[in-house]
Each structure stands twice: as C-alpha cells, then as structure tokens.
Amino acid sequence: MKPIRIAIIGFGKIAADQHLPSISANPRFELAATSSRSGQGPQPAFTDWQELLRSVKDLDAVAITTPPRPRYDIARECASAGLHCLLEKPPAATLAEIDDLTHLAEQQKVSLYTTWHARHHPAVEAAAAALAGKRIVAFEILWHEDVHKWHPGQQWVWDPGGFGVFDPGINAFSIATRIFPGPLFVRQADLSVPANGQTPIAAEVDFASPQADGRLHASLDWRKSEGEEWTIIARTADGQEVRLTSGGADLSIDGKPVATPGDPGEYPDIYARFADLIDERRSEVDIAPMRLVADCLLLGRTTRVDPITM
C-alpha cells in the first residue's frame, strides 16, 4: 500500500517529541516536509507553510501542531486543497471554527481528526467501561503542573486564544467526557489570571450532571513547582472508586491496580487511527472537551493574581 505523504505544520517541541517519532515508526506514513517560523525540523523544512503547500508534490495529509489561533486558517486552506487534516489539541481557538472546518471536510471529502491524546490509553477505555451506567456521587479532577517546565518561554499561552491552564486542563476534560456516564455541565468556575496575562494560570471548576448526586469538581493549576499530579477520581452510588493517575495511563478500582492491554503510546495510537480514518474517508470530530473550556470562560469569575515570570 502506498504510504500517506504527510507534512507537519508548526514543527516545535510537541512535534519533535511526539509527532515525528510516531510518523517515523508507522509504515503507513511518509514524512514529506515540515514548516515552522524558525525553519527547524527535518528537511525539507520551510518557514512558510503556504510555500510548503505550493512546493511539495503528491502531499496527502498534514498534521497541524501550531498554537490554536492560526490553526483554522491553515486547516481551511489544507482541506480546500484536498488534504486530510490532523489537529493537535485544542483543535482551534473557537467552537465556530471547528464547526466550519467539519462542514468543509465533508464537502471536500477529506478526513478531519481532532486529536485528544490523553484518551489514547487503554486505562481510559477500561475506566469508561467500569463507570458505564453507574450513578456518580463524587468526581474529582486534580491537574497540577509547572508551566515553566511544559511551556518554557511561550508567551502565546497567556494571550487571548492561548487557553492558559486550560491547555493542559483540556486533557483532563477529554478524559472526563469519555469516562463520565452522562453529560457534564459547568456550574461555576473561579479563574486566577496573572496580572500580565489574559488567560488563567489556575481554575477551580464545579460541574453538574443529571447522572450525579454529589460534588463534581476540577482543580487546575499551573503553579506546581515540583512534580505533576494528573489524577481523576470517580466514586459511584454502589460504593466503587475508579481512579486514573499518570494522566490516564494507570487505573485502579477500589484501590487495586487494574492491568490493561499493551499500551502502544498516545501518539502512535493517534496515527494508527488517522490512517484508518483516511482509508475510510471519514472524519472524527469531538468538541466536548473544548465546549467545557468555553463554558468555564463564559461563566468564570476572574481574580487577578501575581504576574507570571517568563
């Protein structure tokens, strides 16, 4: 079978750490080119993504790994040119942009794939199965990490459309919307915004659901200086506790570790899925995690906190 010729647009840390190795290890794909503002990346490397599209022949697909703000314009031009599009999370800056891209992909008969890498652990699917049909009496998300470790010197996360702490927090929301046995709605949110930024560095969020009776809460914080805490805990009306740790990689039920099938890794699994979608000429677009973020920003009460140092 002929390899899928793919380009990476927005070659930065996540592309180098995750996308490039996953493409290289998957025989269904062939890396055709990269682009970034600095021109870094495997050759041929472009500083202008539009020049990449004009210059690279027989291109089939693109992985768009830029910050969220420019993704819509890039994806729209790529889909209009007949290219299948993989979007890093969050898939765009607004829900309306994703809606438009979905309709365009359908018209152009190309695949649009909004990726949520944190879902791609077998433990997440096992947790969803354990909670299916259950009534929830408590649900807690603890997503604490150090912005200086994960986004060193990156100003865009603090600009409008940069998502702030919701950039990692949306990973937790992507797991929550997959495993929770019913809809989740934002009831209220308290947002801590640095004095020199436009997006939150921390958020405390309360949810509601017709499938729950107790407190549903998320604590997101980018100010944890040592280590990370990426944990989701669900307790059910029949007394069961389902706990995901390590960002969704590890599962325990009632305090006992649960073995799950071999984990190929988040991004290798994403690219295996993308190849299937391209073969089937189908799209996979899920905006549930992004909708929760949007509702937090719509309903959030803002408090100004100490400025962030870059």
C-alpha positions in Angstrom: 0.0 0.0 0.0 1.3 3.4 -0.9 2.4 5.5 2.1 0.5 8.5 3.1 2.7 11.5 2.5 2.3 13.9 5.4 3.7 17.2 6.4 4.0 18.7 9.9 2.9 22.3 10.0 4.2 24.0 13.2 7.3 22.0 14.0 8.0 22.7 17.6 8.5 20.7 20.9 5.4 18.6 20.7 6.1 17.8 17.0 9.7 16.8 17.7 8.9 14.8 20.9 5.7 13.0 19.7 4.6 13.5 16.1 7.9 12.9 14.4 8.7 9.6 16.2 5.1 8.4 15.7 5.2 9.1 12.0 8.6 7.6 11.5 7.6 4.4 13.3 4.4 3.9 11.3 4.9 2.4 7.8 1.6 3.8 6.7 3.1 7.3 6.7 6.0 9.1 5.0 7.1 12.5 6.2 7.2 14.8 3.2 8.1 18.1 4.8 7.9 20.3 7.9 7.3 24.0 8.5 8.0 26.4 11.4 8.7 30.1 11.8 12.3 29.2 12.5 12.7 26.7 9.8 13.7 24.0 12.2 12.7 20.4 11.6 13.6 17.5 9.2 14.3 18.6 5.6 12.7 19.9 3.5 11.9 22.5 6.2 10.0 25.6 5.3 9.5 28.9 7.2 6.2 29.5 5.4 3.5 26.8 5.4 1.9 28.2 2.3 5.2 27.8 0.5 5.3 24.2 1.7 1.9 23.6 0.2 3.0 25.1 -3.1 6.3 23.3 -3.3 5.7 19.8 -2.0 4.2 17.4 -4.6 1.9 14.5 -4.0 1.1 15.5 -0.5 -1.8 13.6 1.1 -2.2 14.9 4.7 -1.0 17.4 7.2 -0.5 17.4 11.0 -1.1 20.9 12.3 0.7 21.4 15.5 0.8 25.2 15.7 -0.7 27.1 18.7 -4.5 27.2 18.4 -5.0 30.7 17.0 -3.7 30.1 13.5 -5.0 26.5 13.0 -8.3 27.5 11.4 -6.7 29.4 8.5 -4.1 26.7 7.9 -6.6 23.8 8.2 -9.1 25.6 5.9 -6.6 26.0 3.2 -5.3 22.5 3.5 -8.7 20.9 3.5 -9.7 23.1 0.5 -6.6 21.7 -1.3 -7.9 18.1 -0.7 -5.5 17.3 2.2 -6.5 15.2 5.2 -6.0 17.2 8.4 -4.9 16.1 11.9 -5.3 18.8 14.5 -3.4 18.9 17.8 -5.4 19.8 20.9 -7.1 22.2 21.4 -8.2 21.9 17.7 -8.8 25.6 17.2 -9.3 28.9 19.0 -13.2 28.7 18.8 -16.0 26.3 18.5 -17.3 28.1 15.4 -14.0 27.5 13.6 -14.3 23.7 14.3 -17.9 23.7 13.1 -16.9 25.3 9.8 -13.9 23.0 9.3 -16.2 20.0 9.9 -18.5 21.1 7.1 -15.6 21.9 4.8 -14.0 18.5 5.3 -17.4 16.9 4.5 -17.7 18.9 1.3 -14.1 18.2 0.2 -14.4 14.5 1.2 -11.2 14.6 3.3 -10.7 13.4 6.9 -10.6 15.9 9.8 -9.3 14.5 13.0 -9.5 16.4 16.3 -7.0 14.5 18.5 -7.2 14.2 22.3 -4.0 12.4 23.1 -4.8 11.8 26.8 -7.7 9.5 25.8 -5.3 7.1 24.0 -4.5 4.9 26.9 -6.2 1.5 27.4 -6.8 2.5 31.0 -9.2 5.3 29.9 -11.4 2.9 28.0 -11.3 0.5 30.9 -12.4 3.3 33.3 -15.2 4.2 30.9 -16.4 0.6 30.9 -16.2 0.4 34.7 -18.4 3.5 35.1 -20.9 2.8 32.3 -24.4 3.0 33.6 -23.4 4.0 37.1 -24.6 6.9 39.2 -21.8 9.2 40.4 -21.7 10.6 44.0 -18.3 12.3 43.7 -16.0 13.2 40.8 -12.6 15.0 41.3 -10.1 16.2 38.7 -6.6 17.2 40.0 -4.4 18.6 37.2 -1.4 20.4 38.6 1.9 21.0 36.9 4.6 23.6 36.3 4.1 25.9 33.3 7.8 26.7 33.2 8.6 23.1 32.6 5.9 22.4 29.9 5.7 25.8 28.2 9.1 27.5 28.8 9.2 31.0 27.5 6.0 30.6 25.4 4.1 33.8 25.5 1.2 32.6 23.3 -0.4 30.6 26.2 -1.1 33.9 28.0 -2.5 35.7 25.0 -6.2 35.7 24.0 -6.9 32.3 22.5 -3.9 30.7 24.3 -6.1 28.8 26.8 -3.8 29.3 29.8 -4.1 26.5 32.3 -6.9 25.0 30.1 -4.2 24.0 27.6 -3.2 21.1 29.9 -6.6 21.1 31.6 -8.4 20.2 28.4 -6.5 16.9 28.6 -8.3 16.1 31.8 -11.6 17.3 30.3 -11.0 15.0 27.3 -10.7 12.0 29.7 -13.7 13.2 31.8 -16.0 13.5 28.8 -15.0 10.0 27.7 -15.4 8.2 31.0 -18.3 10.0 32.8 -21.5 8.0 32.4 -23.6 11.1 31.4 -23.4 14.7 30.3 -21.2 17.2 32.2 -22.1 20.9 32.5 -20.1 23.7 34.0 -21.9 25.2 37.0 -19.3 27.8 38.0 -15.6 28.5 37.7 -13.2 30.6 39.6 -10.3 31.7 37.3 -7.0 33.1 38.6 -5.4 35.3 35.9 -1.9 36.7 36.1 -1.7 40.5 36.2 0.3 40.5 33.0 -1.7 37.8 31.2 -5.1 37.3 29.5 -5.6 33.7 30.3 -5.9 31.8 33.7 -3.0 30.2 35.4 -5.4 28.3 37.7 -9.0 27.3 37.8 -11.5 25.8 40.2 -14.5 24.4 38.4 -17.8 22.9 39.7 -19.8 20.7 37.3 -23.3 19.3 37.3 -24.9 16.3 35.7 -28.2 14.5 35.7 -26.2 11.3 36.3 -24.7 12.6 39.6 -25.8 13.5 43.1 -22.6 14.6 44.7 -19.8 17.2 44.1 -18.2 17.2 40.7 -15.1 19.3 40.8 -11.9 20.1 38.9 -8.7 21.8 40.3 -6.4 23.0 37.6 -3.1 24.8 38.5 0.0 25.7 36.5 1.9 26.8 39.6 3.1 23.4 41.0 6.8 23.7 41.2 7.8 20.1 41.8 6.3 17.0 40.0 2.9 16.7 38.4 -0.4 15.5 39.6 -2.7 14.3 36.8 -5.5 12.4 38.6 -9.2 11.7 38.1 -11.3 10.0 40.8 -14.9 8.9 40.4 -17.0 7.3 43.2 -20.3 5.6 42.4 -23.5 5.2 44.3 -22.8 1.5 44.7 -19.5 2.2 46.5 -17.0 1.8 43.8 -14.0 4.0 43.4 -12.4 4.4 39.9 -9.1 6.2 39.9 -7.0 7.2 36.9 -3.4 8.5 37.6 -0.4 9.5 35.5 -2.6 11.5 33.1 -4.8 8.5 32.3 -2.1 5.9 31.9 -2.8 4.0 35.2 -6.1 2.7 36.6 -7.1 1.3 39.9 -10.5 0.2 41.1 -11.3 0.1 44.8 -7.6 0.7 45.5 -6.4 -2.3 43.4 -4.3 -1.7 40.2 -6.0 -2.9 37.1 -3.9 -4.4 34.3 -4.8 -3.1 30.9 -3.8 -4.4 27.4 -0.4 -3.3 26.0 -0.3 0.5 25.5 1.2 1.5 22.1 1.6 5.1 23.4 -0.7 8.1 22.9 0.7 9.4 19.6 1.4 6.1 17.9 -2.2 5.2 18.6 -3.4 8.6 17.2 -1.5 8.0 13.9 -2.9 4.5 13.6 -6.4 5.9 14.0 -5.6 8.7 11.5 -4.6 6.2 8.9 -7.8 4.3 9.4 -9.9 7.5 9.0 -8.0 8.4 5.8 -8.6 4.9 4.4 -12.3 5.2 5.2 -12.6 8.8 4.1 -14.2 9.7 7.5 -13.7 12.4 10.0 -13.6 12.2 13.8 -14.5 15.5 15.4 -15.3 15.7 19.1 -15.7 19.1 20.6 -17.0 18.1 24.1 -13.7 18.9 25.9 -13.4 22.3 24.2 -17.1 23.1 25.0 -16.3 22.6 28.7 -13.4 25.1 28.4 -15.6 27.6 26.6 -18.3 27.3 29.3 -15.7 27.8 32.0 -14.6 31.1 30.3 -18.2 32.1 29.8 -19.2 31.5 33.4 -15.9 32.1 35.2 -15.4 34.7 37.9 -11.9 36.3 37.4 -9.4 37.2 40.1 -6.1 38.9 39.3 -3.0 37.2 40.8 0.7 37.8 40.8 2.2 38.4 37.3 3.8 35.4 35.6 7.6 35.5 35.0 8.7 34.1 31.7 
